[in-house]
Amino acid sequence: MGGYFDRAIDVDPGSSTIQRVVSESGGFMVGLDASGAYRNAHVFVAQPTALTATPNGGALLLIPPNFVAVSATYDLRAYYSDGTSAWTLRPSQSLSEPALAASSTHFVLFGTETESADYDPGPATDTVTGPARVVTRFAF
């Protein structure tokens, strides 16, 4: 589960207290086991705009740009079921209004490309010239 908080949050839904703190406000993701007990947590300088489960019990998050602290692009981050980071994909800096959807075998990133960008995460090139709606599909 994930969401938004101001300054501090107790990420353990049980009787224990596991507090995470940010300077002003931020987003969070909490991993729970099948019984609803706390497994792990991550905090971010911005609220995730999309959060979905992966087939292996992990999570995919779409985190908006934070022009002050870290990044001027969206981050698409994948986490394994134990909470460790799997990978990060940085879509185009000119991608606006992005969204994320997932199935048991694939995930789709879509939005509006306002300029021109390469949407192939590997060494090949798949250039989209905007303004255009973009839908790109990846296998897990």
DSSP file (Angstrom, degrees, kcal/mol; ACC not computed):
  #  RESIDUE AA STRUCTURE BP1 BP2  ACC     N-H-->O    O-->H-N    N-H-->O    O-->H-N    TCO  KAPPA ALPHA  PHI   PSI    X-CA   Y-CA   Z-CA
    1    1 A M              0   0    0      0, 0.0    29,-3.2     0, 0.0     2,-0.3   0.000 360.0 360.0 360.0 159.9    0.0    0.0    0.0
    2    2 A G  E     +A   29   0A   0     27,-0.3     2,-0.3    49,-0.1    27,-0.2  -0.942 360.0 135.5-153.7 172.1    1.2    3.5   -0.5
    3    3 A G  E     -A   28   0A   0     25,-1.7    25,-2.0    -2,-0.3     2,-0.3  -0.946  45.7 -60.2 174.6-153.2    0.2    7.1   -0.1
    4    4 A Y  E     +A   27   0A   0     -2,-0.3     2,-0.3    23,-0.2    23,-0.2  -0.918  40.2 175.0-126.6 144.3    1.1   10.6    1.1
    5    5 A F  E     -A   26   0A   0     21,-2.6    21,-2.4    -2,-0.3     2,-0.5  -0.985  27.4-123.5-148.6 160.5    2.2   12.0    4.5
    6    6 A D  E    S-A   25   0A   0     -2,-0.3     2,-2.7     2,-0.3    19,-0.3  -0.939  76.0 -42.1-107.7 122.2    3.4   15.1    6.2
    7    7 A R  E    S+     0   0A   0     17,-1.8    15,-2.6    -2,-0.5     2,-0.3  -0.267 122.3  23.4  64.8 -57.9    6.7   15.0    8.1
    8    8 A A  E     -A   21   0A   0     -2,-2.7     2,-0.3    13,-0.2    -2,-0.3  -0.989  57.5-179.9-144.0 149.1    6.4   11.7    9.9
    9    9 A I  E     -A   20   0A   0     11,-2.2    11,-2.5    -2,-0.3     2,-0.8  -0.995  27.7-134.2-147.6 141.4    4.5    8.4    9.5
   10   10 A D  E     -A   19   0A   0     -2,-0.3     9,-0.2     9,-0.2    -2,-0.0  -0.878  23.4-173.0 -90.7 110.5    4.3    5.1   11.5
   11   11 A V        +     0   0    0      7,-2.9    -1,-0.1    -2,-0.8     8,-0.1   0.530  57.1  90.6 -87.9  -6.3    4.6    2.5    8.7
   12   12 A D        -     0   0    0      6,-0.4     6,-0.1     1,-0.1    25,-0.1  -0.814  59.5-161.5 -91.9 117.4    3.9   -0.5   10.8
   13   13 A P  S    S+     0   0    0      0, 0.0    -1,-0.1     0, 0.0    24,-0.1   0.608  70.7  73.0 -73.7  -8.9    0.1   -1.3   10.9
   14   14 A G  S    S-     0   0    0      1,-0.0    -2,-0.1     2,-0.0    23,-0.0   0.059 109.5 -76.1 -88.0-159.1    0.6   -3.4   14.0
   15   15 A S  S    S+     0   0    0      2,-0.1     2,-0.0     0, 0.0    -3,-0.0   0.682 104.1  88.7 -78.6 -18.1    1.3   -2.4   17.6
   16   16 A S  S    S-     0   0    0      1,-0.0     2,-0.5     2,-0.0    -4,-0.1  -0.333  74.9-130.4 -73.3 161.7    5.0   -1.7   17.0
   17   17 A T        +     0   0    0     -6,-0.1     2,-0.5    -4,-0.0    -2,-0.1  -0.968  27.8 170.9-118.1 118.9    6.1    1.8   15.9
   18   18 A I        -     0   0    0     -2,-0.5    -7,-2.9    -6,-0.1    -6,-0.4  -0.932  21.1-162.9-124.6 105.0    8.4    2.1   12.9
   19   19 A Q  E     -A   10   0A   0     -2,-0.5     2,-0.4    -9,-0.2    -9,-0.2  -0.706  13.2-170.0 -99.3 138.3    8.6    5.8   12.0
   20   20 A R  E     -A    9   0A   0    -11,-2.5   -11,-2.2    -2,-0.4     2,-0.4  -0.960  11.9-162.5-120.1 143.8    9.8    7.3    8.8
   21   21 A V  E     -A    8   0A   0     -2,-0.4     2,-0.3   -13,-0.2   -13,-0.2  -0.972  11.8-178.2-132.2 139.5   10.5   11.1    8.6
   22   22 A V  E     -     0   0A   0    -15,-2.6     4,-0.1    -2,-0.4    23,-0.0  -0.893  39.7-110.4-127.4 163.8   10.8   13.6    5.7
   23   23 A S  E    S-     0   0A   0     -2,-0.3     3,-0.1     2,-0.1    -1,-0.1   0.863  98.8 -18.4 -65.9 -37.2   11.6   17.3    5.9
   24   24 A E  E    S-     0   0A   0      1,-0.3   -17,-1.8   -17,-0.1     2,-0.3   0.523 118.4 -25.9-132.2 -70.9    8.1   18.5    4.7
   25   25 A S  E     +A    6   0A   0    -19,-0.3    -1,-0.3    20,-0.2     2,-0.3  -0.970  60.2 151.9-148.8 162.0    5.9   15.9    2.9
   26   26 A G  E     -A    5   0A   0    -21,-2.4   -21,-2.6    -2,-0.3     2,-0.3  -0.956  36.4 -89.5-169.8-174.2    6.4   12.8    0.8
   27   27 A G  E     -AB   4  44A   0     17,-1.6    17,-2.7    19,-0.5     2,-0.3  -0.720  32.1-162.4-111.8 164.6    5.1    9.5   -0.4
   28   28 A F  E     -AB   3  43A   0    -25,-2.0   -25,-1.7    -2,-0.3     2,-0.4  -0.975  13.3-159.4-144.8 158.8    5.4    6.1    1.0
   29   29 A M  E     -AB   2  42A   0     13,-2.4    13,-2.5    -2,-0.3     2,-0.4  -0.989  12.5-164.8-136.3 131.2    5.1    2.4    0.1
   30   30 A V  E     - B   0  41A   0    -29,-3.2     2,-0.5    -2,-0.4    11,-0.2  -0.971   8.7-148.6-119.2 129.6    4.6   -0.3    2.8
   31   31 A G  E     - B   0  40A   0      9,-3.2     8,-2.9    -2,-0.4     9,-1.4  -0.841  18.7-175.1 -96.2 131.0    5.1   -4.0    2.1
   32   32 A L  E     - B   0  38A   0     -2,-0.5     6,-0.2     6,-0.2     2,-0.1  -0.888  20.0-124.9-121.5 153.0    2.9   -6.4    4.1
   33   33 A D    >   -     0   0    0      4,-2.5     3,-2.0    -2,-0.3     6,-0.1  -0.259  46.1 -83.0 -85.6-176.0    2.9  -10.2    4.2
   34   34 A A  T 3  S+     0   0    0      1,-0.3    -1,-0.1     2,-0.1    -2,-0.0   0.756 131.0  51.9 -61.5 -25.7   -0.2  -12.3    3.6
   35   35 A S  T 3  S-     0   0    0      2,-0.1    -1,-0.3     0, 0.0    -3,-0.0   0.493 121.2-105.8 -88.8  -2.9   -1.4  -11.9    7.1
   36   36 A G  S <  S+     0   0    0     -3,-2.0     2,-0.2     1,-0.3    -2,-0.1   0.539  72.5 143.8  91.2   7.8   -1.1   -8.1    6.9
   37   37 A A        -     0   0    0      1,-0.1    -4,-2.5   -24,-0.1    -1,-0.3  -0.530  59.1 -91.7 -82.2 150.2    2.1   -7.9    9.1
   38   38 A Y  E     +B   32   0A   0     -6,-0.2    -6,-0.2    -2,-0.2    -1,-0.1  -0.327  47.8 162.3 -61.2 133.7    4.8   -5.3    8.3
   39   39 A R  E     -     0   0A   0     -8,-2.9     2,-0.3     1,-0.4    -7,-0.2   0.674  61.1 -29.3-114.6 -49.4    7.6   -6.4    5.9
   40   40 A N  E     -B   31   0A   0     -9,-1.4    -9,-3.2   -29,-0.1    -1,-0.4  -0.975  50.0-150.4-163.9 167.2    9.3   -3.3    4.7
   41   41 A A  E     -B   30   0A   0     -2,-0.3     2,-0.3   -11,-0.2   -11,-0.2  -0.996   3.0-166.7-149.6 151.1    8.8    0.4    3.8
   42   42 A H  E     -B   29   0A   0    -13,-2.5   -13,-2.4    -2,-0.3     2,-0.3  -0.991   8.5-157.4-134.3 142.9   10.1    3.0    1.5
   43   43 A V  E     -B   28   0A   0     -2,-0.3     2,-0.3   -15,-0.2   -15,-0.2  -0.912   8.8-165.4-119.7 152.7    9.6    6.8    1.6
   44   44 A F  E     -B   27   0A   0    -17,-2.7   -17,-1.6    -2,-0.3    -2,-0.0  -0.908  32.6-120.6-134.6 157.9   10.0    9.2   -1.3
   45   45 A V  S    S+     0   0    0     -2,-0.3     2,-0.3   -19,-0.2   -20,-0.2   0.546 101.7  38.9 -77.5  -5.4   10.3   13.0   -1.7
   46   46 A A  S    S-     0   0    0    -19,-0.1   -19,-0.5    20,-0.1    -2,-0.1  -0.973  95.0-100.1-139.7 154.4    7.1   12.9   -3.8
   47   47 A Q        -     0   0    0     -2,-0.3   -43,-0.1   -21,-0.2   -20,-0.1  -0.596  43.0-112.5 -74.7 127.6    3.8   11.0   -3.6
   48   48 A P        -     0   0    0      0, 0.0    15,-0.3     0, 0.0     3,-0.1  -0.361  19.8-156.2 -57.6 135.8    3.7    8.0   -6.0
   49   49 A T  S    S+     0   0    0     13,-2.9     2,-0.3     1,-0.2    14,-0.2   0.641  78.4  22.2 -89.5 -15.3    1.1    8.7   -8.7
   50   50 A A  E     +C   62   0B   0     12,-1.1    12,-2.3    49,-0.1     2,-0.3  -0.987  61.4 178.9-150.2 142.8    0.6    5.0   -9.4
   51   51 A L  E     +C   61   0B   0     -2,-0.3     2,-0.3    10,-0.2    10,-0.2  -0.974  11.8 163.6-145.1 127.0    1.3    1.8   -7.4
   52   52 A T  E     -C   60   0B   0      8,-2.3     8,-3.0    -2,-0.3     2,-0.1  -0.989  34.9-110.3-144.7 152.9    0.6   -1.7   -8.6
   53   53 A A  E     -C   59   0B   0     -2,-0.3     6,-0.3     6,-0.2    -2,-0.0  -0.459  27.4-138.0 -78.7 153.3    1.6   -5.2   -7.5
   54   54 A T    >   -     0   0    0      4,-1.6     3,-1.9    25,-0.1    50,-0.1  -0.710  27.7-105.6-105.6 163.0    3.9   -7.4   -9.7
   55   55 A P  T 3  S+     0   0    0      0, 0.0    49,-0.1     0, 0.0    -1,-0.1   0.781 118.5  55.9 -60.0 -27.4    3.4  -11.1  -10.4
   56   56 A N  T 3  S-     0   0    0      1,-0.0    25,-0.3     3,-0.0     3,-0.1   0.300 126.1 -95.5 -90.1  10.9    6.2  -12.1   -8.0
   57   57 A G  S <  S+     0   0    0     -3,-1.9    23,-0.0     1,-0.2    -1,-0.0   0.520  91.6 112.9  90.3   5.1    4.7  -10.2   -5.0
   58   58 A G        -     0   0    0     24,-0.1    -4,-1.6   -27,-0.0     2,-0.3   0.039  60.0-113.3 -90.2-156.7    6.7   -7.0   -5.5
   59   59 A A  E     -CD  53  79B   0     20,-1.6    20,-2.6    -6,-0.3     2,-0.4  -0.988   8.0-149.4-145.7 151.9    5.6   -3.6   -6.5
   60   60 A L  E     -CD  52  78B   0     -8,-3.0    -8,-2.3    -2,-0.3     2,-0.4  -0.988  22.1-173.5-117.9 131.1    5.8   -1.1   -9.4
   61   61 A L  E     -CD  51  77B   0     16,-2.7    16,-2.6    -2,-0.4     2,-0.6  -0.970  19.3-152.8-127.5 142.8    5.6    2.7   -8.5
   62   62 A L  E     -CD  50  76B   0    -12,-2.3   -13,-2.9    -2,-0.4   -12,-1.1  -0.965  20.3-169.4-111.6 114.9    5.5    5.7  -10.7
   63   63 A I  E     - D   0  75B   0     12,-3.0    12,-2.5    -2,-0.6     3,-0.1  -0.910  16.3-129.5-112.1 126.7    7.0    8.7   -8.8
   64   64 A P        -     0   0    0      0, 0.0     7,-0.1     0, 0.0     9,-0.1  -0.170  38.7 -77.7 -71.7 166.3    6.6   12.2  -10.2
   65   65 A P        -     0   0    0      0, 0.0     2,-0.5     0, 0.0     7,-0.2  -0.237  31.8-156.7 -60.9 148.4    9.5   14.7  -10.6
   66   66 A N     >  -     0   0    0      5,-2.4     4,-0.7     7,-0.2     5,-0.5  -0.896   7.6-172.8-125.0  99.5   11.0   16.5   -7.6
   67   67 A F  T  4 S+     0   0    0     -2,-0.5    -1,-0.1     1,-0.2     5,-0.1   0.677  79.8  48.5 -70.9 -17.6   12.6   19.6   -9.1
   68   68 A V  T  4 S+     0   0    0      3,-0.1    -1,-0.2    -3,-0.1     4,-0.1   0.904 122.3  18.4 -87.2 -46.0   14.2   20.6   -5.8
   69   69 A A  T  4 S-     0   0    0      2,-0.2    -2,-0.1   -24,-0.1     3,-0.1   0.946 124.4 -14.0 -98.7 -56.7   15.8   17.4   -4.5
   70   70 A V  S  < S+     0   0    0     -4,-0.7     2,-0.4     1,-0.3    -3,-0.1   0.836 103.6  16.4-122.9 -59.2   16.5   14.6   -6.9
   71   71 A S        -     0   0    0     -5,-0.5    -5,-2.4    -7,-0.1    -1,-0.3  -0.943  32.8-156.6-138.5 144.5   15.0   14.3  -10.4
   72   72 A A  S    S+     0   0    0     -2,-0.4     2,-0.3    -7,-0.2    -5,-0.1   0.187  84.2  64.7-101.6  14.3   13.3   16.4  -13.0
   73   73 A T  S    S-     0   0    0     -9,-0.1    -7,-0.2    -7,-0.1     2,-0.2  -0.870  92.7 -94.5-128.0 164.0   11.8   13.2  -14.6
   74   74 A Y        -     0   0    0     18,-0.4     2,-0.5    -2,-0.3    -2,-0.1  -0.499  35.7-143.0 -69.7 147.9    9.3   10.6  -13.5
   75   75 A D  E     -D   63   0B   0    -12,-2.5   -12,-3.0    15,-0.2     2,-0.7  -0.973   7.3-160.5-111.7 129.1   10.8    7.4  -11.9
   76   76 A L  E     -DE  62  89B   0     13,-3.0    13,-3.0    -2,-0.5     2,-0.4  -0.948  23.3-173.0-104.0 111.3    9.3    4.1  -12.7
   77   77 A R  E     -DE  61  88B   0    -16,-2.6   -16,-2.7    -2,-0.7     2,-0.4  -0.876  14.3-159.8-114.5 137.8   10.6    1.9   -9.9
   78   78 A A  E     -DE  60  87B   0      9,-2.8     8,-3.0    -2,-0.4     9,-1.1  -0.922   8.2-167.1-113.5 140.9   10.3   -1.9   -9.4
   79   79 A Y  E     -DE  59  85B   0    -20,-2.6   -20,-1.6    -2,-0.4     6,-0.2  -0.973  18.7-125.2-126.7 141.5   10.7   -3.6   -6.1
   80   80 A Y    >   -     0   0    0      4,-2.9     3,-2.0    -2,-0.4   -23,-0.1  -0.277  40.1 -97.3 -72.8 169.4   11.1   -7.3   -5.3
   81   81 A S  T 3  S+     0   0    0    -25,-0.3    -1,-0.1     1,-0.3   -24,-0.1   0.753 124.7  58.2 -63.8 -23.8    8.8   -8.9   -2.8
   82   82 A D  T 3  S-     0   0    0      2,-0.1    -1,-0.3     1,-0.0     3,-0.1   0.435 121.3-106.5 -85.4   2.3   11.4   -8.5    0.0
   83   83 A G  S <  S+     0   0    0     -3,-2.0     2,-0.1     1,-0.3    -2,-0.1   0.337  75.7 134.3  93.9  -7.1   11.4   -4.8   -0.6
   84   84 A T        -     0   0    0      1,-0.1    -4,-2.9    -5,-0.1    -1,-0.3  -0.464  65.0 -98.4 -76.3 151.3   14.8   -4.5   -2.3
   85   85 A S  E     -E   79   0B   0     -6,-0.2    -6,-0.3     1,-0.2    -1,-0.1  -0.479  35.1-177.6 -71.2 132.6   15.0   -2.4   -5.4
   86   86 A A  E     -     0   0B   0     -8,-3.0     2,-0.3     1,-0.4    -7,-0.2   0.871  60.9 -38.9 -93.9 -51.6   14.8   -4.4   -8.7
   87   87 A W  E     -E   78   0B   0     -9,-1.1    -9,-2.8     2,-0.0    -1,-0.4  -0.978  44.5-135.1-167.4 164.3   15.3   -1.6  -11.2
   88   88 A T  E     -E   77   0B   0     -2,-0.3     2,-0.5   -11,-0.2   -11,-0.2  -1.000  13.5-167.1-131.5 132.8   14.5    2.1  -12.1
   89   89 A L  E     -E   76   0B   0    -13,-3.0   -13,-3.0    -2,-0.4    -2,-0.0  -0.980   8.5-154.6-118.3 130.3   13.4    3.3  -15.5
   90   90 A R        -     0   0    0     -2,-0.5   -15,-0.2   -15,-0.2     3,-0.1  -0.864  14.1-154.5-106.6 100.6   13.3    7.1  -16.2
   91   91 A P        -     0   0    0      0, 0.0   -17,-0.1     0, 0.0    28,-0.1  -0.092  45.9 -54.4 -61.9 173.1   10.8    7.8  -18.9
   92   92 A S    >   -     0   0    0      1,-0.1     3,-1.5   -19,-0.1   -18,-0.4  -0.094  41.8-129.6 -50.6 143.1   11.3   10.9  -21.0
   93   93 A Q  T 3  S+     0   0    0      1,-0.3    -1,-0.1   -20,-0.1    24,-0.1   0.736 110.4  55.4 -64.8 -22.8   11.7   14.3  -19.2
   94   94 A S  T 3  S+     0   0    0     22,-0.1    20,-2.1     2,-0.1     2,-0.5   0.233  78.3 117.6 -98.2  13.7    9.0   15.6  -21.5
   95   95 A L  E <   -F  113   0C   0     -3,-1.5     2,-0.3    18,-0.2    18,-0.2  -0.690  45.1-172.4 -80.1 127.2    6.4   12.9  -20.6
   96   96 A S  E     +F  112   0C   0     16,-3.1    16,-2.9    -2,-0.5    -2,-0.1  -0.872  56.2  12.4-121.8 157.9    3.3   14.4  -19.0
   97   97 A E  E    S-     0   0C   0     -2,-0.3    -1,-0.2    14,-0.2     2,-0.0   0.865  81.3-176.4  50.4  47.0    0.2   13.0  -17.4
   98   98 A P  E     -     0   0C   0      0, 0.0     2,-0.3     0, 0.0    13,-0.3  -0.342   8.7-176.8 -74.5 155.9    1.7    9.5  -17.2
   99   99 A A  E     -F  110   0C   0     11,-2.6    11,-2.1    -2,-0.0     2,-0.4  -0.929  12.3-143.3-144.1 167.5   -0.2    6.5  -15.8
  100  100 A L  E     +F  109   0C   0     -2,-0.3     2,-0.3     9,-0.2     9,-0.2  -0.992  14.9 176.2-139.0 138.5    0.6    2.8  -15.2
  101  101 A A  E     -F  108   0C   0      7,-2.0     7,-3.2    -2,-0.4     2,-0.3  -0.988   9.9-167.1-140.8 149.9   -1.3   -0.4  -15.5
  102  102 A A  E     -F  107   0C   0     -2,-0.3     5,-0.2     5,-0.3     2,-0.2  -0.980  10.6-174.7-140.5 150.2   -0.2   -4.0  -15.0
  103  103 A S        -     0   0    0      3,-3.2    -2,-0.0    -2,-0.3     5,-0.0  -0.560  53.4 -82.9-121.5-168.3   -1.3   -7.6  -15.6
  104  104 A S  S    S+     0   0    0     -2,-0.2     3,-0.1     1,-0.2   -50,-0.0   0.675 126.9  22.9 -74.6 -15.0    0.2  -10.8  -14.5
  105  105 A T  S    S+     0   0    0      1,-0.2    35,-2.4   -51,-0.1     2,-0.3   0.614 124.3  26.5-123.5 -19.7    2.7  -10.8  -17.4
  106  106 A H  E     - G   0 139C   0     33,-0.3    -3,-3.2    34,-0.1     2,-0.3  -0.919  53.6-148.8-141.2 162.3    3.1   -7.2  -18.6
  107  107 A F  E     -FG 102 138C   0     31,-2.4    31,-2.8    -2,-0.3     2,-0.4  -0.979  13.3-149.2-131.9 154.1    2.9   -3.6  -17.6
  108  108 A V  E     -FG 101 137C   0     -7,-3.2    -7,-2.0    -2,-0.3     2,-0.5  -0.972   4.8-164.5-124.6 132.1    2.0   -0.6  -19.6
  109  109 A L  E     +FG 100 136C   0     27,-2.5    27,-2.5    -2,-0.4     2,-0.3  -0.965  20.4 170.7-111.8 129.4    3.2    3.0  -19.2
  110  110 A F  E     +FG  99 135C   0    -11,-2.1   -11,-2.6    -2,-0.5     2,-0.3  -0.963  12.1 114.3-139.8 159.3    1.2    5.7  -21.0
  111  111 A G  E     - G   0 134C   0     23,-1.8    23,-3.2    -2,-0.3     2,-0.5  -0.961  62.3 -58.0 172.6-162.8    1.1    9.4  -21.2
  112  112 A T  E     -FG  96 133C   0    -16,-2.9   -16,-3.1    -2,-0.3     2,-0.6  -0.950  35.9-151.6-113.5 120.7    1.6   12.4  -23.5
  113  113 A E  E     -FG  95 132C   0     19,-3.0    19,-2.0    -2,-0.5   -18,-0.2  -0.821  11.8-175.2 -88.7 118.8    5.0   13.0  -25.0
  114  114 A T        +     0   0    0    -20,-2.1    -1,-0.1    -2,-0.6   -19,-0.1   0.663  69.8   9.8 -91.8 -17.1    5.4   16.7  -25.6
  115  115 A E  S    S-     0   0    0    -21,-0.2    15,-5.7    17,-0.1     2,-0.3   0.121 104.4 -61.3-125.8-119.7    8.8   16.6  -27.4
  116  116 A S  E     +H  129   0D   0     13,-0.3     2,-0.3    -2,-0.0    13,-0.2  -0.995  55.8 159.8-141.8 134.1   10.8   13.7  -28.7
  117  117 A A  E     -H  128   0D   0     11,-2.3    11,-3.0    -2,-0.3     2,-0.6  -0.994  41.2-110.7-155.5 157.2   12.3   10.8  -26.8
  118  118 A D  E     -H  127   0D   0     -2,-0.3     9,-0.2     9,-0.2   -26,-0.1  -0.816  25.4-176.3 -90.0 121.4   13.6    7.3  -26.9
  119  119 A Y        +     0   0    0      7,-2.9     8,-0.1    -2,-0.6    -1,-0.1   0.258  51.6 103.2-104.5  10.5   11.2    4.8  -25.2
  120  120 A D        -     0   0    0      4,-0.2     6,-0.1     1,-0.1    -2,-0.1  -0.849  58.3-157.0 -91.7 120.7   13.4    1.7  -25.6
  121  121 A P  S    S+     0   0    0      0, 0.0    -1,-0.1     0, 0.0   -31,-0.1   0.652  73.2  60.5 -73.1 -12.4   15.0    1.0  -22.2
  122  122 A G  S    S-     0   0    0     -3,-0.0    -2,-0.1     1,-0.0     0, 0.0  -0.077 111.3 -74.0 -98.5-160.5   17.8   -1.0  -23.8
  123  123 A P  S    S+     0   0    0      0, 0.0    -3,-0.0     0, 0.0    -1,-0.0   0.697 104.9  86.4 -74.2 -18.6   20.5   -0.2  -26.3
  124  124 A A  S    S-     0   0    0      1,-0.1     2,-0.4     2,-0.0    -4,-0.2  -0.201  78.6-120.7 -73.2 173.3   18.1   -0.1  -29.3
  125  125 A T        +     0   0    0     -6,-0.1     2,-0.3    -4,-0.0    -7,-0.1  -0.967  29.6 172.4-122.9 133.2   16.1    3.1  -30.1
  126  126 A D        -     0   0    0     -2,-0.4    -7,-2.9    -6,-0.1     2,-0.4  -0.759  22.8-166.0-134.3  86.2   12.4    3.6  -30.3
  127  127 A T  E     -H  118   0D   0     -2,-0.3     2,-0.5    -9,-0.2    -9,-0.2  -0.595   8.4-165.9 -84.4 130.6   11.9    7.3  -30.8
  128  128 A V  E     -H  117   0D   0    -11,-3.0   -11,-2.3    -2,-0.4     2,-0.6  -0.969   9.0-152.9-112.1 126.8    8.5    9.0  -30.3
  129  129 A T  E     -H  116   0D   0     -2,-0.5   -13,-0.3   -13,-0.2   -16,-0.1  -0.895  34.5-102.8-103.9 122.1    8.1   12.5  -31.7
  130  130 A G  S    S+     0   0    0    -15,-5.7   -16,-0.2    -2,-0.6     2,-0.1  -0.362  90.4  64.6 -94.8 174.8    5.6   14.6  -29.9
  131  131 A P  S    S+     0   0    0      0, 0.0     2,-0.3     0, 0.0   -17,-0.2   0.299  89.0 117.3 -76.9 134.0    3.2   16.0  -29.2
  132  132 A A  E     -G  113   0C   0    -19,-2.0   -19,-3.0    -2,-0.1     2,-0.3  -0.983  67.6-105.1-160.7 151.4    1.7   12.5  -29.2
  133  133 A R  E     -G  112   0C   0     -2,-0.3     2,-0.4   -21,-0.2   -21,-0.2  -0.670  40.0-152.5 -77.5 138.6    0.0   10.0  -26.8
  134  134 A V  E     +G  111   0C   0    -23,-3.2   -23,-1.8    -2,-0.3     2,-0.4  -0.951  20.7 175.8-120.0 132.9    2.4    7.2  -25.9
  135  135 A V  E     +G  110   0C   0     -2,-0.4     2,-0.4   -25,-0.2   -25,-0.2  -0.971  10.5 175.4-132.2 119.4    1.6    3.7  -24.9
  136  136 A T  E     -G  109   0C   0    -27,-2.5   -27,-2.5    -2,-0.4     2,-0.4  -0.990  13.4-154.4-130.4 134.7    4.6    1.4  -24.3
  137  137 A R  E     -G  108   0C   0     -2,-0.4     2,-0.3   -29,-0.2   -29,-0.2  -0.874   9.6-174.5-115.0 138.6    4.3   -2.2  -23.0
  138  138 A F  E     -G  107   0C   0    -31,-2.8   -31,-2.4    -2,-0.4     2,-0.3  -0.951  20.7-128.4-128.3 147.4    7.0   -4.2  -21.1
  139  139 A A  E      G  106   0C   0     -2,-0.3   -33,-0.3   -33,-0.2   -34,-0.1  -0.711 360.0 360.0 -90.9 147.1    7.1   -7.8  -20.0
  140  140 A F              0   0    0    -35,-2.4   -34,-0.1    -2,-0.3    -1,-0.1   0.483 360.0 360.0 -75.2 360.0    7.9   -8.7  -16.4
